[in-house]
Amino acid sequence: MKTARRYIAREIYRSCVVVVLALVGLFTFFSLVDKLDRVGGDFRLIHLLWLELLDMPTRLYDLLPIGLLIGSILALAGLAQRHELVILRVSGVSAAGLLRMLWRIALPLVLGAVLLAEFVVPATEIRLSEANLSLLGRTGSGGRLESGYWFKERTEGGERVINVATLLPSGNVRGVTVYEFTDRQHMRALIRAEQGRFEEGQFVLSQTASTEIVAGATQALADGKPTSDSPIQVSEAPSITLSTGLTQELLLARVLTPERMSMVNLWRYIDYLDENQLVTDRQVVAMWRKAIYPFTLFIMIAIAAPISVMHTRRGGVGGKVFLGILAGVTFFMMNQLALNAGMLYGWAPWVTALVPNLLVLGAALSALLLLDNRNRLALLWRRWWPWAARPNRSTARRTTAINEPLIEGLVSRQRVWTAPHHHR
């Protein structure tokens, strides 16, 4: 059995590598053609190729499930067409045993996908954001508004809102505006800085201009009474240090989409948002989806198993590949629909991430068990519903009437050919 598993693993690995490389190359080519209009001036073709190279791990992460599905169907359908799966089934391997064998074969691919998702994709996404900043002047992500990046955190005396206009490739920031509020949501200070950097829980601002509202000025203005002193105090300083929970990792987490972050950084970012009473729905759903991602690869193998072994005598490889692509696209649409519906109706994050996977896995296992026990089911059908197995009398009579001239012709022809031999 170990020899058979190695042989099937070699076929699946080879098919999956070819399919995944073809898909990544095809989508990279389409993306390259779509972005050719950016080339010009200081942005050259070599820069565009570098950006596409940095985006390849993310594209591989997205295309790996469908590539694994198509590659597995190609390999298993080829084995079934050469009757090698039939030999394996005749040797005593059941449908459950075949699925366990396929899952053991897919285990190295799942481990590689986890390493890709946790280490390679976050690192390349950060490099891609830095390259976009240095080459195009923007990160290319959806985390930036027209006014820049916004952060909120709690302080000892109230709250603080930080606005960052530009992120620098070095991890520093430029164009910083800090709004200080009291616990009663009254503004008490406004700080503007040309640049800023993070150093071990400290936010160091350079070339700052501070506008501080004097205590009691807000109440005096609300009462409509003049104040003896100026209600504000303006000061400038070469640098100001603020205690903050914001770090470079959290700053980059705001730039990256939640699905592209590692589990550790995403968990820290969720804690940061919870501490500051910010919305974490999308981040929590992304956490669940990243946790379910290895399970999705096993589901793709489970989908490929019944499609590959069904109708091995009548169906070809092309039809099975088309059916596999249709199943993969349907599964992807179910996932996206569950995600959007969950965000819209406020479903639990585990429901949007887990329920589509469980439904597809149940359908795949049911199909595999039906194919494995179709003879037993046919016997049960004939035993419990014998009338369904009996031929219809009118149909049998009609078939006999149609075949009677053919039978008589064959009998007469047989007599003609046998007569001379009989006389001899």
VMD Tcl script that draws the C-alpha trace (Angstrom):
set ca {
  {0.00 0.00 0.00}
  {2.91 2.32 0.65}
  {4.09 1.82 -2.95}
  {0.64 2.67 -4.29}
  {0.47 5.78 -2.11}
  {3.85 6.96 -3.36}
  {2.84 6.38 -6.94}
  {-0.44 8.29 -6.55}
  {1.36 11.07 -4.65}
  {3.88 11.48 -7.44}
  {1.10 11.76 -10.02}
  {-0.88 14.27 -7.93}
  {2.15 16.42 -7.11}
  {3.22 16.56 -10.74}
  {-0.26 17.50 -11.98}
  {-0.78 20.09 -9.24}
  {2.57 21.78 -9.93}
  {1.77 22.05 -13.65}
  {-1.75 23.38 -13.06}
  {-0.73 25.90 -10.36}
  {2.16 27.23 -12.44}
  {-0.16 27.59 -15.43}
  {-2.80 29.44 -13.38}
  {-0.28 31.77 -11.71}
  {1.40 32.52 -15.03}
  {-1.92 33.20 -16.73}
  {-3.20 35.57 -14.05}
  {0.19 37.29 -13.84}
  {0.14 37.87 -17.58}
  {-3.36 39.36 -17.42}
  {-2.34 41.63 -14.53}
  {0.80 42.69 -16.38}
  {-1.15 43.60 -19.51}
  {-3.73 45.50 -17.43}
  {-1.04 47.63 -15.72}
  {1.10 48.43 -18.76}
  {-0.46 51.89 -19.01}
  {1.33 52.85 -15.78}
  {4.71 52.58 -17.47}
  {6.12 56.01 -18.20}
  {8.45 58.59 -16.78}
  {10.36 57.28 -13.77}
  {8.19 54.17 -13.59}
  {9.76 51.70 -16.01}
  {8.89 48.23 -17.19}
  {11.43 46.67 -14.85}
  {9.61 48.29 -11.92}
  {6.31 46.80 -13.07}
  {7.90 43.36 -13.36}
  {9.29 43.74 -9.83}
  {5.85 44.61 -8.45}
  {4.31 41.59 -10.20}
  {7.05 39.36 -8.82}
  {6.28 40.56 -5.28}
  {2.58 39.91 -5.88}
  {3.13 36.29 -7.01}
  {3.06 34.70 -3.50}
  {-0.31 36.31 -2.81}
  {-1.62 35.13 -6.17}
  {-0.31 31.64 -5.43}
  {-2.07 31.71 -2.05}
  {-5.37 32.59 -3.74}
  {-5.08 30.07 -6.59}
  {-3.71 27.12 -4.63}
  {-7.10 25.57 -3.69}
  {-8.48 25.56 -7.24}
  {-5.10 24.42 -8.58}
  {-5.06 21.55 -6.11}
  {-8.58 20.57 -7.15}
  {-7.87 20.58 -10.90}
  {-4.49 18.89 -10.50}
  {-5.94 16.13 -8.32}
  {-8.78 15.51 -10.78}
  {-6.32 15.30 -13.68}
  {-4.10 12.82 -11.85}
  {-6.90 10.63 -10.49}
  {-8.87 10.68 -13.75}
  {-5.74 9.59 -15.61}
  {-5.27 6.73 -13.17}
  {-8.91 5.73 -13.56}
  {-8.66 5.87 -17.36}
  {-5.69 3.50 -17.24}
  {-7.70 1.23 -14.87}
  {-5.12 1.67 -12.13}
  {-7.71 2.92 -9.66}
  {-9.81 -0.15 -10.46}
  {-6.88 -2.37 -9.49}
  {-6.50 -0.41 -6.27}
  {-10.19 -0.76 -5.45}
  {-10.21 -4.48 -6.28}
  {-7.25 -4.98 -3.94}
  {-9.49 -4.02 -1.03}
  {-9.21 -0.23 -0.74}
  {-12.61 1.25 0.15}
  {-13.82 4.75 -0.56}
  {-12.93 5.86 2.98}
  {-9.49 4.27 2.63}
  {-8.93 6.04 -0.68}
  {-9.93 9.38 0.85}
  {-7.60 8.85 3.82}
  {-4.80 8.04 1.41}
  {-5.47 11.22 -0.55}
  {-5.53 13.30 2.63}
  {-2.18 11.87 3.69}
  {-0.82 12.75 0.26}
  {-2.18 16.30 0.57}
  {-0.70 16.85 4.04}
  {2.70 18.20 2.77}
  {0.85 20.57 0.45}
  {-1.26 21.82 3.36}
  {1.82 22.41 5.51}
  {3.46 24.31 2.66}
  {0.31 26.41 2.25}
  {0.34 27.27 5.98}
  {3.97 28.40 5.76}
  {3.12 30.42 2.67}
  {0.17 32.10 4.40}
  {1.93 32.82 7.70}
  {5.40 33.91 6.58}
  {5.84 34.43 2.84}
  {2.64 36.29 1.96}
  {2.78 38.86 4.84}
  {6.47 39.57 4.17}
  {5.98 40.03 0.42}
  {2.87 42.14 0.98}
  {4.89 44.51 3.17}
  {7.62 44.65 0.54}
  {4.99 45.26 -2.11}
  {3.51 48.15 -0.11}
  {6.96 49.66 0.36}
  {7.70 49.27 -3.36}
  {4.40 50.92 -4.26}
  {5.23 53.78 -1.88}
  {8.68 54.35 -3.34}
  {7.71 53.86 -7.01}
  {4.11 55.08 -7.24}
  {3.69 57.14 -4.06}
  {0.83 55.00 -2.75}
  {0.42 51.60 -1.16}
  {-2.27 50.32 -3.49}
  {-4.34 48.98 -0.57}
  {-7.85 49.82 0.52}
  {-6.87 50.94 4.02}
  {-6.13 54.52 3.02}
  {-8.71 57.28 2.75}
  {-8.19 60.52 0.84}
  {-7.24 62.15 4.13}
  {-4.72 59.41 4.98}
  {-4.67 56.69 7.64}
  {-6.63 57.05 10.87}
  {-5.95 55.42 14.25}
  {-7.72 55.71 17.58}
  {-6.45 54.71 21.02}
  {-7.31 55.30 24.65}
  {-5.10 57.37 26.93}
  {-5.03 57.94 30.67}
  {-7.10 61.10 30.52}
  {-9.32 60.31 27.55}
  {-8.76 59.37 23.92}
  {-6.38 60.14 21.08}
  {-6.96 60.15 17.32}
  {-3.93 59.99 15.04}
  {-3.98 60.88 11.37}
  {-1.04 59.89 9.16}
  {-0.89 61.40 5.69}
  {1.98 59.37 4.21}
  {3.76 56.14 5.07}
  {7.47 55.96 4.32}
  {9.25 52.76 3.14}
  {11.45 52.87 6.26}
  {8.42 52.37 8.53}
  {8.31 56.04 9.57}
  {5.45 58.41 8.82}
  {5.09 61.89 7.42}
  {2.38 64.49 7.92}
  {1.10 63.52 11.39}
  {-1.86 65.14 13.12}
  {-2.76 64.14 16.69}
  {-6.11 65.06 18.27}
  {-6.26 64.79 22.08}
  {-9.68 64.47 23.76}
  {-10.80 64.34 27.39}
  {-12.92 61.56 28.83}
  {-15.97 63.74 28.09}
  {-15.03 63.91 24.39}
  {-13.88 67.54 24.66}
  {-10.88 68.42 22.54}
  {-7.91 69.55 24.61}
  {-4.93 69.63 22.22}
  {-3.97 69.52 18.55}
  {-0.46 68.48 17.55}
  {0.96 68.69 14.03}
  {4.30 67.17 13.07}
  {6.29 66.87 9.89}
  {7.54 63.36 10.63}
  {7.18 60.61 13.20}
  {8.74 57.29 14.19}
  {8.00 54.50 16.67}
  {10.50 53.47 19.34}
  {9.50 50.82 21.92}
  {6.07 52.10 22.91}
  {6.95 55.73 22.17}
  {5.78 57.84 19.26}
  {8.50 60.42 18.54}
  {7.26 63.43 16.56}
  {9.66 65.81 14.83}
  {9.17 69.52 13.95}
  {5.96 69.84 15.90}
  {3.46 72.64 16.40}
  {1.08 72.18 19.36}
  {-2.20 73.97 20.00}
  {-3.46 73.37 23.54}
  {-6.87 74.45 24.81}
  {-6.68 75.96 28.28}
  {-8.63 74.22 31.03}
  {-11.99 75.88 31.55}
  {-12.00 77.54 28.13}
  {-14.51 75.06 26.73}
  {-16.98 75.70 29.55}
  {-16.49 79.45 29.27}
  {-17.18 79.37 25.55}
  {-20.24 77.18 26.13}
  {-21.56 79.72 28.67}
  {-20.82 82.61 26.31}
  {-18.54 84.36 28.80}
  {-15.22 85.96 27.87}
  {-12.04 84.62 29.41}
  {-9.36 86.69 31.01}
  {-6.57 84.76 29.35}
  {-6.21 83.36 25.86}
  {-8.28 80.14 25.46}
  {-5.48 78.46 23.53}
  {-1.72 78.18 23.78}
  {0.43 77.65 20.70}
  {3.95 76.28 21.00}
  {6.59 74.77 18.73}
  {9.19 72.16 19.56}
  {11.81 70.21 17.62}
  {10.41 66.91 18.93}
  {7.67 65.55 21.19}
  {7.42 62.02 22.60}
  {4.01 60.44 23.19}
  {3.29 57.16 24.94}
  {1.29 55.01 22.57}
  {0.26 51.44 21.95}
  {0.64 51.92 18.21}
  {3.62 50.15 16.64}
  {5.07 49.72 13.17}
  {3.41 46.28 12.95}
  {-0.01 47.75 13.73}
  {0.65 50.54 11.27}
  {1.40 48.02 8.55}
  {-1.62 45.99 9.64}
  {-3.75 49.00 8.80}
  {-2.18 49.04 5.34}
  {-2.55 45.31 4.65}
  {-5.88 43.63 4.10}
  {-6.76 41.28 6.99}
  {-6.59 38.18 4.80}
  {-2.93 38.95 3.94}
  {-1.74 39.26 7.53}
  {-0.26 36.50 9.63}
  {-2.35 34.98 12.40}
  {-0.15 36.48 15.13}
  {-0.26 40.04 13.75}
  {-3.95 39.74 13.01}
  {-4.61 38.61 16.59}
  {-2.62 41.56 17.95}
  {-4.46 43.95 15.66}
  {-7.82 42.61 16.85}
  {-6.73 43.13 20.47}
  {-5.67 46.69 19.63}
  {-9.05 47.40 18.03}
  {-10.95 45.86 20.95}
  {-9.00 47.89 23.49}
  {-9.90 51.08 21.64}
  {-13.55 50.08 21.10}
  {-13.29 49.88 17.33}
  {-15.13 47.59 14.93}
  {-13.43 44.21 14.47}
  {-16.01 42.29 12.41}
  {-13.94 42.03 9.24}
  {-10.76 41.15 11.11}
  {-12.47 38.40 13.14}
  {-13.97 36.89 9.97}
  {-10.53 37.03 8.34}
  {-9.08 35.23 11.37}
  {-11.61 32.43 11.03}
  {-11.08 32.17 7.28}
  {-7.32 31.91 7.71}
  {-7.83 29.20 10.32}
  {-10.14 27.31 7.94}
  {-7.79 27.68 4.94}
  {-5.92 24.35 5.49}
  {-9.28 22.64 5.96}
  {-10.32 24.06 2.57}
  {-7.44 22.26 0.86}
  {-8.59 18.95 2.34}
  {-12.08 19.71 1.06}
  {-10.70 20.20 -2.46}
  {-9.16 16.73 -2.28}
  {-12.49 15.36 -1.04}
  {-14.27 16.96 -4.01}
  {-11.74 15.52 -6.46}
  {-12.10 11.92 -5.22}
  {-15.73 11.20 -6.30}
  {-15.42 13.22 -9.51}
  {-12.35 11.25 -10.56}
  {-13.73 7.76 -9.98}
  {-17.24 8.27 -11.33}
  {-18.13 6.81 -14.75}
  {-14.59 5.68 -15.50}
  {-15.74 3.61 -18.48}
  {-17.89 6.24 -20.13}
  {-16.50 9.65 -19.14}
  {-13.30 11.26 -20.29}
  {-10.76 13.37 -18.45}
  {-12.01 16.61 -20.02}
  {-15.53 16.21 -18.69}
  {-14.26 15.46 -15.20}
  {-11.98 18.49 -15.24}
  {-14.89 20.68 -16.34}
  {-17.04 19.23 -13.57}
  {-14.24 19.87 -11.06}
  {-13.83 23.48 -12.18}
  {-17.59 23.95 -11.88}
  {-17.53 22.49 -8.36}
  {-14.59 24.71 -7.37}
  {-16.23 27.86 -8.73}
  {-19.46 26.97 -6.95}
  {-17.58 26.47 -3.69}
  {-15.79 29.82 -4.14}
  {-19.10 31.61 -4.83}
  {-20.65 30.01 -1.73}
  {-17.75 31.25 0.38}
  {-18.01 34.79 -0.98}
  {-21.79 34.81 -0.61}
  {-21.53 33.60 2.98}
  {-18.91 36.26 3.73}
  {-20.98 39.12 2.30}
  {-24.22 37.87 3.84}
  {-22.52 37.42 7.20}
  {-21.14 40.96 7.14}
  {-24.53 42.31 6.06}
  {-26.75 40.45 8.53}
  {-24.28 40.22 11.40}
  {-23.86 36.46 11.49}
  {-21.32 34.83 13.76}
  {-17.85 34.74 12.15}
  {-17.56 30.96 12.54}
  {-20.82 30.53 10.63}
  {-19.62 32.48 7.60}
  {-16.27 30.68 7.59}
  {-17.21 27.12 8.55}
  {-20.72 26.36 7.29}
  {-19.95 26.49 3.50}
  {-16.94 24.22 4.02}
  {-18.96 21.71 6.05}
  {-21.75 21.67 3.45}
  {-19.36 21.00 0.58}
  {-17.46 18.38 2.59}
  {-20.71 16.60 3.43}
  {-21.76 16.60 -0.23}
  {-18.36 15.23 -1.33}
  {-18.37 12.46 1.29}
  {-21.95 11.52 0.43}
  {-21.11 11.27 -3.27}
  {-18.05 9.13 -2.54}
  {-20.04 6.77 -0.31}
  {-22.81 6.48 -2.90}
  {-20.30 5.55 -5.58}
  {-18.67 2.99 -3.31}
  {-21.97 1.37 -2.26}
  {-24.00 1.71 -5.44}
  {-24.33 -2.10 -5.84}
  {-25.63 -2.51 -2.31}
  {-28.05 0.34 -2.82}
  {-29.29 -1.28 -6.04}
  {-29.91 -4.57 -4.20}
  {-31.76 -2.76 -1.44}
  {-33.80 -0.94 -4.05}
  {-34.82 -4.21 -5.70}
  {-35.57 -5.81 -2.34}
  {-37.75 -3.07 -0.94}
  {-39.31 -1.95 -4.22}
  {-39.49 -5.07 -6.42}
  {-42.07 -3.52 -8.72}
  {-39.49 -0.93 -9.80}
  {-37.07 -3.67 -10.97}
  {-39.68 -5.58 -13.05}
  {-39.91 -4.62 -16.73}
  {-43.11 -3.08 -17.94}
  {-45.28 -5.63 -19.77}
  {-46.32 -3.24 -22.49}
  {-42.70 -2.26 -23.07}
  {-41.61 -5.93 -23.18}
  {-44.45 -6.82 -25.58}
  {-43.56 -3.88 -27.83}
  {-39.89 -4.86 -27.81}
  {-40.76 -8.47 -28.71}
  {-43.00 -7.35 -31.57}
  {-40.27 -5.17 -32.97}
  {-37.63 -7.89 -32.71}
  {-39.76 -10.76 -34.15}
  {-38.96 -10.00 -37.85}
  {-35.28 -9.69 -36.98}
  {-35.32 -13.05 -35.18}
  {-37.15 -14.77 -38.05}
  {-34.66 -13.37 -40.57}
  {-31.72 -14.64 -38.56}
  {-33.32 -18.13 -38.25}
  {-34.02 -18.39 -42.00}
  {-30.52 -17.29 -42.84}
  {-29.11 -19.89 -40.50}
  {-31.19 -22.59 -42.28}
  {-29.89 -21.52 -45.70}
  {-26.29 -21.74 -44.60}
  {-26.67 -25.05 -42.79}
  {-28.73 -26.88 -45.50}
  {-25.85 -27.81 -47.89}
  {-23.76 -29.06 -45.02}
  {-26.66 -31.20 -43.86}
  {-27.06 -32.88 -47.31}
  {-23.37 -33.60 -47.54}
}
mol new
graphics top color blue
foreach p $ca { graphics top sphere $p radius 0.5 }
foreach p [lrange $ca 0 end-1] q [lrange $ca 1 end] { graphics top cylinder $p $q radius 0.2 }
display resetview
